[in-house]
Amino acid sequence: MQQTQRGLSLVGSGSARLAATLSNSDLSQVVDTSDEWIATRTGIRQRQVVTAQDSLASLAAEAGTAALAMGNCNPTDVDLIILATSTPDDLFGSAAQVQARLGASRAVAFDLTAACSGFVFALVTAAQYMRLGVYSTVLVIGADVLSRWTDWSDRRTCVLFGDGAGAVLLRASERDRLLGFELRSDGTLNGCLNLTYQAESQPLVGDTTIQTGTFQPVTMNGKEVYRFAVKRVPEILEKALFHAGLTAAEIDWLLLHQANQRILDAVANRLAVPAERVLSNMARHGNTSAASIPIALDEAVREGKVKTGDVVASSGFGAGLSWGAAIFTWG
C-alpha cells in the first residue's frame, strides 16, 4: 500500500477529575512543612491523589473519553492510543487496559515512558505515524499516579507531586498543526531524578542466584534539576521555534511541564514571554508528571483561553534526564 504524507490537527482535549485533594495544610500534618513554605518555593497550594477505587487506567480512560467527546469522535474510530506514563497499573503496560475501557476496539495501544517529558514525546511519536498516513485518528494520553511512589516522610519531594491524567485527540488533516519539535535525552544526569529498582539476591539452585526486590520512592536533587531546567528548556524551545519558523514573540501561549512555578517564571523571562501568556495550573494540581501538560491545556481550552488557531509552545522536562519541545496550533 502506498503511503501518503499528511498532517495532523489537535481537535479535542480532556482530563480526569479526582475526588481526593491534599492541601499544603494537610501535608503539614504529615511532615514538618507549612503552606507558606511550600507555596513560596514551588507555587503549589494543593494536589489531587487517587483513592482506593481509582487506577492509572481509569484516570487515563476518563481523560480519553472527554477528549473523544470534544472531538466528536466514536471510540471505534480511533486507530492508535499512546499512553505516556511512568506509573502503570501493570509493568507490562496499561495502554491496552485503557483501550478496553474506552471501547476503542480497532486501536493499537502501547505505553511510552519518558517521565515528565512523556506527553511531548508521545505527541511527536504520534505525529510520525500520522504524517506517513499510517494512522488517521490518534489519542495521546499523559497519566501518572506518583502518590504510589512518593516518600511521604520526605518534605523535599512529597510536597511536589500529584496524580492526574490528560488527553489530546489528533486527526489527520491536510494542514499540519505540529509546526516544529525537538527532543533530547542525557542519561549521564539520571541520578538527579529517578525511581529506581532495588534488587536483592536470592539463591535459586546450586550456585545460581536471581534478583528479587521492588522499586523505591522518587528521589530528586532539586537544585540540579532546577539548574538543568532553566538552562535546557529555553534552549530547546528556541530550537523548536526555529524549526517552526517562529519566534517567541509570535506564540500565543507558553505551556510548560508544571514542575515548579520558579522554573516557569525563569523560562518565560529568558524567552521574554509575558506572564499573562504563560499557562499555569500548578497551584491546584502540583507536578503530575506526564499528565501536567495535557491537563493544563485541557483546562485552558475549556476556560476559553486557548482558542482555535492559537499557537502554543510546549515543553516537557524531567527524569531520564529527558526534555523536549513541541510547537503546535490548536484546533
C-alpha positions as CSV (number, residue, x, y, z in Angstrom):
1,M,0.0,0.0,0.0
2,Q,1.4,3.4,-1.0
3,Q,1.6,5.8,2.0
4,T,1.0,9.5,1.6
5,Q,2.4,12.4,3.6
6,R,-0.3,14.1,5.8
7,G,-0.5,16.5,8.6
8,L,-2.4,16.5,11.9
9,S,-4.8,18.7,13.9
10,L,-5.4,18.8,17.6
11,V,-9.2,18.6,17.8
12,G,-10.1,17.5,21.4
13,S,-8.8,17.5,24.9
14,G,-9.8,16.0,28.2
15,S,-8.7,15.4,31.8
16,A,-9.7,13.2,34.7
17,R,-11.4,14.6,37.8
18,L,-10.1,13.3,41.0
19,A,-12.1,13.4,44.2
20,A,-9.4,13.5,46.8
21,T,-7.4,16.7,47.4
22,L,-4.4,17.2,49.6
23,S,-3.8,20.8,50.6
24,N,-0.5,22.2,51.9
25,S,-2.1,22.4,55.3
26,D,-3.0,18.7,55.1
27,L,0.6,17.9,54.4
28,S,1.8,19.9,57.4
29,Q,0.2,17.2,59.5
30,V,2.3,14.6,57.8
31,V,5.7,16.3,57.6
32,D,7.4,19.4,59.0
33,T,6.2,21.9,56.5
34,S,3.7,24.7,56.0
35,D,1.5,26.2,53.3
36,E,3.8,29.3,53.2
37,W,7.0,27.1,52.9
38,I,5.6,25.1,50.0
39,A,3.8,27.9,48.1
40,T,6.8,30.3,48.2
41,R,9.2,27.7,46.9
42,T,7.0,25.9,44.4
43,G,3.8,27.8,43.7
44,I,1.8,24.7,44.7
45,R,-1.2,25.0,47.1
46,Q,-2.8,21.6,46.7
47,R,-2.7,18.4,44.6
48,Q,-5.1,15.6,43.8
49,V,-4.4,11.9,44.7
50,V,-6.1,8.7,43.7
51,T,-8.4,6.8,46.1
52,A,-8.6,3.1,46.6
53,Q,-11.3,2.9,43.8
54,D,-9.0,4.6,41.2
55,S,-6.4,3.2,38.9
56,L,-4.0,4.6,36.3
57,A,-6.1,3.0,33.6
58,S,-9.4,4.5,35.0
59,L,-7.9,8.0,35.1
60,A,-6.5,7.7,31.6
61,A,-9.8,6.4,30.2
62,E,-11.7,9.2,31.8
63,A,-9.4,11.8,30.2
64,G,-9.5,10.0,26.9
65,T,-13.4,9.8,27.0
66,A,-13.5,13.6,27.5
67,A,-11.1,14.2,24.6
68,L,-13.1,12.0,22.3
69,A,-16.4,13.8,23.2
70,M,-14.9,17.2,22.5
71,G,-13.6,15.9,19.2
72,N,-17.0,14.3,18.3
73,C,-15.2,11.0,17.8
74,N,-16.5,7.5,18.3
75,P,-14.1,5.2,20.2
76,T,-14.2,2.7,17.4
77,D,-12.8,5.3,15.0
78,V,-9.5,5.6,17.0
79,D,-6.5,3.9,15.2
80,L,-3.8,4.4,17.9
81,I,-3.6,5.1,21.6
82,I,-0.3,6.2,23.1
83,L,-0.3,6.3,26.9
84,A,2.6,8.3,28.3
85,T,3.1,7.1,31.9
86,S,5.9,6.1,34.3
87,T,3.4,4.6,36.8
88,P,1.4,1.9,35.0
89,D,-1.0,-0.5,36.9
90,D,0.8,-3.3,35.1
91,L,4.6,-3.2,34.4
92,F,3.8,-4.9,31.1
93,G,1.8,-1.8,30.2
94,S,-1.6,-0.2,30.8
95,A,-2.5,1.2,27.4
96,A,-4.4,-2.0,26.4
97,Q,-6.5,-1.7,29.5
98,V,-7.3,1.9,28.6
99,Q,-8.2,0.8,25.1
100,A,-10.6,-1.8,26.5
101,R,-12.2,0.7,28.9
102,L,-12.7,3.2,26.1
103,G,-14.2,0.6,23.8
104,A,-11.7,1.6,21.1
105,S,-11.6,-2.0,19.7
106,R,-9.8,-1.1,16.5
107,A,-7.0,0.9,18.2
108,V,-3.4,-0.3,18.6
109,A,-2.3,0.7,22.1
110,F,1.1,1.0,23.8
111,D,2.8,2.7,26.7
112,L,5.6,5.2,26.3
113,T,7.8,6.0,29.3
114,A,9.7,9.3,29.4
115,A,8.5,10.6,32.8
116,C,7.7,14.3,32.8
117,S,8.6,14.6,29.1
118,G,6.3,11.8,28.2
119,F,3.4,13.7,26.8
120,V,5.6,15.7,24.4
121,F,7.5,12.6,23.4
122,A,4.2,10.8,22.8
123,L,2.7,13.7,20.8
124,V,5.8,13.7,18.5
125,T,5.7,10.0,18.1
126,A,2.0,10.0,17.2
127,A,2.8,12.7,14.6
128,Q,5.2,10.5,12.7
129,Y,2.6,7.7,12.2
130,M,0.1,10.3,11.0
131,R,2.5,12.1,8.7
132,L,3.2,8.8,7.0
133,G,-0.5,8.2,6.6
134,V,-0.4,5.0,8.7
135,Y,-3.0,6.2,11.3
136,S,-5.6,8.9,10.9
137,T,-7.1,9.2,14.4
138,V,-4.9,9.1,17.4
139,L,-5.4,9.5,21.2
140,V,-2.4,10.7,23.1
141,I,-2.8,10.4,26.9
142,G,-0.5,11.5,29.7
143,A,-1.3,9.9,33.1
144,D,0.7,9.3,36.3
145,V,-0.1,8.2,39.8
146,L,3.1,9.5,41.6
147,S,1.4,9.1,45.0
148,R,2.2,5.4,44.7
149,W,5.9,6.1,44.7
150,T,6.2,9.2,46.9
151,D,8.1,9.1,50.2
152,W,5.6,10.9,52.4
153,S,8.3,11.4,55.1
154,D,10.5,13.4,52.7
155,R,9.3,17.0,52.6
156,R,11.6,17.8,49.7
157,T,9.6,15.6,47.3
158,C,6.2,14.8,48.9
159,V,5.0,18.4,48.6
160,L,5.6,18.4,44.8
161,F,3.7,15.5,43.3
162,G,0.1,14.9,42.5
163,D,-1.9,12.3,40.4
164,G,-3.8,13.0,37.2
165,A,-4.5,12.3,33.6
166,G,-4.9,14.4,30.5
167,A,-5.5,13.6,26.8
168,V,-5.5,15.1,23.3
169,L,-7.3,13.8,20.2
170,L,-5.4,14.1,17.0
171,R,-6.9,13.8,13.5
172,A,-5.2,13.7,10.1
173,S,-5.5,16.9,8.1
174,E,-4.0,18.5,5.0
175,R,-2.5,21.3,7.0
176,D,-0.1,20.2,9.7
177,R,-0.7,21.9,13.1
178,L,2.5,20.4,14.6
179,L,4.8,23.2,13.5
180,G,8.1,22.1,15.0
181,F,9.7,20.0,17.7
182,E,12.9,19.0,19.3
183,L,13.6,16.0,21.7
184,R,16.7,15.3,23.8
185,S,18.0,12.9,26.5
186,D,21.0,12.8,28.7
187,G,21.4,9.6,30.8
188,T,24.6,10.9,32.5
189,L,22.2,13.0,34.6
190,N,19.9,10.1,35.6
191,G,20.9,10.3,39.2
192,C,19.3,13.8,39.6
193,L,15.8,12.4,39.5
194,N,14.8,8.8,39.5
195,L,12.6,6.0,40.7
196,T,14.9,3.0,40.9
197,Y,14.6,-0.7,41.3
198,Q,16.4,-2.0,44.4
199,A,17.5,-5.6,43.9
200,E,18.3,-8.3,46.4
201,S,20.0,-11.6,45.6
202,Q,18.0,-14.8,46.2
203,P,19.6,-18.3,45.8
204,L,17.7,-20.4,43.3
205,V,19.5,-23.6,42.7
206,G,23.1,-24.6,43.1
207,D,25.4,-21.5,42.5
208,T,22.6,-19.7,40.6
209,T,21.0,-16.6,42.2
210,I,18.3,-14.4,40.9
211,Q,17.1,-10.9,41.7
212,T,14.1,-10.0,43.8
213,G,13.1,-6.6,45.1
214,T,10.9,-3.6,44.4
215,F,11.0,0.0,43.2
216,Q,12.0,2.7,45.6
217,P,10.3,6.1,46.1
218,V,11.1,9.0,44.0
219,T,14.4,10.7,44.8
220,M,15.5,14.1,43.4
221,N,18.3,16.6,43.6
222,G,16.1,19.7,43.4
223,K,18.9,22.2,42.9
224,E,20.4,20.3,40.0
225,V,17.0,19.7,38.3
226,Y,16.3,23.4,38.6
227,R,19.6,24.3,37.0
228,F,19.1,21.8,34.3
229,A,15.5,23.1,33.5
230,V,16.2,26.8,33.4
231,K,19.1,26.3,31.1
232,R,17.9,23.5,28.8
233,V,14.2,24.3,28.4
234,P,14.6,27.8,26.9
235,E,17.3,26.3,24.5
236,I,15.1,23.5,23.3
237,L,12.1,25.8,22.9
238,E,14.2,28.1,20.8
239,K,15.3,25.2,18.6
240,A,11.7,24.0,18.2
241,L,10.6,27.6,17.3
242,F,13.4,27.8,14.8
243,H,12.1,24.6,13.1
244,A,8.6,26.1,13.1
245,G,9.9,29.3,11.6
246,L,8.6,31.3,14.5
247,T,10.0,33.5,17.3
248,A,8.9,33.5,21.0
249,A,7.2,36.9,20.3
250,E,4.8,35.1,17.8
251,I,3.4,32.5,20.1
252,D,0.1,32.9,21.9
253,W,0.8,30.6,24.9
254,L,3.8,29.1,26.7
255,L,2.8,25.7,28.1
256,L,5.5,24.0,30.2
257,H,5.5,20.9,32.4
258,Q,4.1,22.1,35.7
259,A,7.2,21.3,37.9
260,N,7.8,24.5,39.8
261,Q,6.5,28.0,39.4
262,R,10.0,29.4,39.7
263,I,11.0,27.3,36.6
264,L,8.1,28.6,34.6
265,D,8.9,32.2,35.6
266,A,12.6,31.7,34.7
267,V,11.9,30.2,31.3
268,A,9.3,32.8,30.5
269,N,11.8,35.6,31.4
270,R,14.5,34.0,29.3
271,L,12.2,33.9,26.3
272,A,10.7,37.4,27.1
273,V,7.2,35.9,27.2
274,P,4.8,38.0,29.3
275,A,3.4,36.3,32.4
276,E,-0.2,36.6,31.1
277,R,0.7,34.3,28.2
278,V,2.1,31.5,30.5
279,L,-0.4,28.7,31.3
280,S,-0.1,27.5,34.9
281,N,-2.4,25.4,37.0
282,M,0.4,24.3,39.4
283,A,-1.3,25.8,42.4
284,R,-4.2,23.4,42.0
285,H,-2.5,20.2,40.7
286,G,1.2,20.2,41.6
287,N,3.5,18.1,39.5
288,T,1.6,15.4,37.7
289,S,4.5,14.2,35.5
290,A,3.3,13.2,32.0
291,A,-0.2,14.4,32.8
292,S,0.7,18.0,33.6
293,I,0.8,19.5,30.1
294,P,-2.4,17.9,28.7
295,I,-4.3,18.8,32.0
296,A,-3.2,22.4,31.7
297,L,-4.1,22.5,28.0
298,D,-7.5,21.0,28.6
299,E,-8.3,23.5,31.3
300,A,-7.2,26.4,29.2
301,V,-9.2,25.2,26.2
302,R,-12.4,24.7,28.3
303,E,-11.9,28.1,30.0
304,G,-11.8,29.8,26.6
305,K,-8.1,30.9,27.0
306,V,-6.7,28.7,24.2
307,K,-8.8,29.3,21.1
308,T,-8.8,27.7,17.6
309,G,-5.7,29.0,15.7
310,D,-3.7,29.9,18.8
311,V,0.0,28.9,18.6
312,V,1.2,27.0,21.7
313,A,4.8,26.4,22.6
314,S,5.1,23.5,25.0
315,S,8.0,21.8,26.7
316,G,8.3,18.8,29.0
317,F,11.4,18.0,31.1
318,G,12.4,15.7,33.9
319,A,13.6,12.3,34.8
320,G,15.9,10.5,32.4
321,L,17.0,13.2,32.2
322,S,14.9,14.0,29.2
323,W,13.5,17.1,27.7
324,G,11.5,18.1,24.6
325,A,9.5,20.9,23.0
326,A,6.7,21.0,20.5
327,I,5.1,24.0,18.8
328,F,1.6,23.5,17.7
329,T,-1.6,25.3,16.6
330,W,-4.7,24.4,18.5
331,G,-7.8,23.2,16.5
